[in-house]
């Protein structure tokens, strides 16, 4: 039979231990507050969400203007006009946008001809098309397509006659015929490598500290930089195994067809260096295992949600979009996707340079701040 007094005494002991551990208290209490603030800022205006939509009017006629006005009047889109001379695909890349609606030349005349044919019985092409060029990897673009289809359904219901008048054609910004799994995989790899490197480093370092092994390393010829590099290389081995597993499962079961080039292992390497370094910095300032794990969670979860892995940045407030530009995982996601799917040289170069600088800075900080004397 269980002794209630022993249970109570053990509970009090654990609570006192938690109270004495200020670092653990800070991160355990801070983490849910961070999540609440994060989701609160993301969803506080959810009922008033407005998406940006680029519209290129090649027609300029009254029916084209009416369609643009109808889209604008829904309150779901903030319409931005694009000059007819711009090439849609390149414009989307240059402005980091994800969708552009194109109203073709002759749209107004063709729309009027269809409506006239329905009253006179004259033979004429029974549909007129508008086109949306979009980034299939972006969930916000897919949402925009859904909204536009609803608007077009409204136009068709308002037109006389049963057959549809207006049709939405879709064209992706990617030349190859990729499936959604191809766009999903880079984010999964980036997130998996991040969690492997961050929590692997935090778990290993706290265990070595608690066993007193780190203190004994001060008596060996091993330097701090050598020890730090060896730990990062170990996490790299784990990350490579994780990446290969994801690719094999994706290609074997789901028809994943990524571009395999030197940038893919490069971004895995930089991801490991950045987050292993962050893990080492965490365990330098947070000594116990519980506090270190809580601190790692406080770093990881905001990074996951603010880097565009799950939520499109377009739906977030402007200041959170700015925050995303300072997060390593954002550039890992962008770089991975560019390396495996879009082959966008500008994104590849930008992400590579930023991650190289970040990895070097974190490694140097880890070397400077790692001290075996106090462990």
Residue pairs with C-beta under 8 A, 6 or more apart in sequence:
18 24
18 25
18 28
19 25
21 288
21 290
21 291
23 285
23 286
23 287
23 288
23 291
23 295
24 286
24 288
24 290
24 291
24 294
26 291
27 286
27 291
27 294
27 295
27 297
27 298
28 290
28 291
28 294
30 294
30 298
31 294
31 297
31 298
31 301
34 298
34 301
34 302
35 301
35 302
38 301
38 302
38 305
38 306
39 305
41 316
41 317
41 320
42 305
42 311
42 315
42 316
42 317
42 320
45 317
49 76
49 315
50 75
50 76
50 77
50 78
51 76
51 77
51 78
51 140
51 143
51 144
51 147
51 314
51 315
52 77
52 78
52 80
52 97
52 314
53 71
53 77
53 78
53 79
53 80
53 99
53 100
53 101
53 144
54 79
54 80
54 82
54 91
54 92
54 95
54 97
54 99
54 100
54 101
55 68
55 71
55 79
55 80
55 81
55 82
55 100
55 101
55 102
55 103
56 81
56 82
56 83
56 84
56 86
56 88
56 100
56 101
56 102
56 103
57 64
57 65
57 68
57 81
57 84
57 103
58 84
58 102
58 103
58 104
58 105
58 107
59 103
59 104
59 105
59 106
59 107
59 108
61 107
61 108
61 109
62 108
63 107
63 108
63 111
63 112
64 103
64 107
64 108
67 103
67 107
67 130
67 155
68 79
68 103
70 151
70 154
70 155
71 77
71 79
71 101
71 148
71 151
72 79
74 147
74 151
76 147
77 144
77 147
82 88
82 91
82 100
88 100
88 102
88 133
89 133
89 173
91 97
91 100
92 98
92 99
92 100
92 133
92 135
92 173
93 173
93 344
93 346
98 134
98 135
98 138
98 140
98 141
98 144
98 312
98 314
99 132
99 133
99 134
99 135
99 138
99 140
99 141
99 144
99 145
100 132
100 133
100 134
101 130
101 131
101 132
101 148
102 130
102 131
102 132
102 133
103 130
104 129
104 130
104 131
107 128
107 130
110 125
110 128
111 128
111 165
111 166
113 124
113 125
114 124
114 125
114 126
114 127
114 128
114 165
115 159
115 160
115 165
116 122
116 124
117 123
117 124
117 126
118 159
118 160
118 161
119 160
126 163
126 165
127 163
127 164
127 165
127 166
127 167
128 165
128 166
128 167
129 166
129 167
129 168
129 169
130 152
130 166
130 167
130 168
130 169
131 168
131 169
131 170
131 171
132 144
132 145
132 148
132 168
132 169
132 170
132 171
133 171
133 172
133 173
134 141
134 142
134 144
134 145
134 170
134 171
134 172
134 173
135 141
135 172
135 173
135 174
136 142
136 172
136 173
136 174
136 178
136 180
136 183
137 174
137 183
137 337
137 341
137 342
138 312
139 312
140 312
140 314
140 315
143 312
145 168
145 170
148 168
149 168
152 166
152 167
152 168
155 165
155 166
156 164
156 165
156 166
159 165
159 166
172 178
173 342
174 341
174 342
176 257
178 257
178 341
179 254
179 255
179 256
179 257
181 250
181 254
181 255
181 256
182 256
182 257
182 258
182 340
182 341
183 337
183 341
185 246
185 247
185 250
185 256
185 258
185 340
186 258
186 333
186 336
186 337
186 339
186 340
186 341
187 309
187 333
187 336
187 337
188 246
189 242
189 243
189 246
189 247
189 268
189 336
190 267
190 271
190 309
190 329
190 332
190 333
190 336
191 304
191 309
191 329
192 239
192 242
192 243
192 246
193 239
193 242
193 243
193 268
193 271
193 272
193 275
193 332
194 271
194 275
194 300
194 303
194 304
194 329
194 332
195 300
196 235
196 238
196 239
196 242
196 272
197 235
197 238
197 239
197 271
197 272
197 274
197 275
197 276
197 279
198 275
198 276
198 278
198 279
198 296
198 299
198 300
199 279
199 293
199 296
199 300
200 234
200 235
200 238
200 276
200 279
201 231
201 232
201 235
201 275
201 276
201 279
201 280
201 283
202 279
202 282
202 283
202 292
202 293
202 295
202 296
203 289
203 293
204 231
205 214
205 231
205 279
205 280
205 283
205 292
206 283
206 287
206 288
206 289
206 292
206 293
207 289
208 214
209 283
209 287
209 375
210 288
210 289
214 372
214 375
215 372
215 375
217 227
217 372
218 372
218 373
224 367
224 370
224 371
224 372
225 367
227 370
228 280
228 363
228 366
228 367
228 370
229 363
231 276
231 280
232 272
232 273
232 276
232 277
232 363
235 272
235 276
236 268
236 269
236 272
239 268
239 271
239 272
240 265
240 268
243 264
243 268
247 256
247 258
250 256
250 258
251 257
258 264
258 340
258 341
259 339
259 340
259 341
259 343
260 340
261 339
263 335
263 338
263 339
263 348
263 352
264 336
264 339
264 340
266 339
266 352
267 332
267 335
267 336
267 339
267 351
267 352
267 355
270 332
270 335
270 352
270 355
270 356
270 358
270 359
271 328
271 332
271 355
273 359
273 362
273 363
274 328
274 332
274 355
274 358
274 359
274 362
275 328
277 359
277 362
277 363
277 365
277 366
278 299
278 328
278 362
279 296
280 366
280 370
281 362
281 365
281 366
281 369
282 292
282 295
282 296
282 299
283 292
284 366
284 369
284 370
284 371
286 292
286 295
303 327
303 328
303 329
304 310
304 329
305 311
306 316
306 320
306 323
306 324
306 327
306 330
307 324
307 327
307 329
307 330
307 332
307 333
308 324
308 330
308 333
308 334
309 329
309 333
313 320
313 321
313 324
316 324
324 330
328 355
328 358
331 350
331 351
331 354
331 355
331 358
332 351
332 355
334 347
334 350
334 351
335 347
335 348
335 351
335 352
335 355
337 347
338 344
338 347
338 348
338 351
339 348
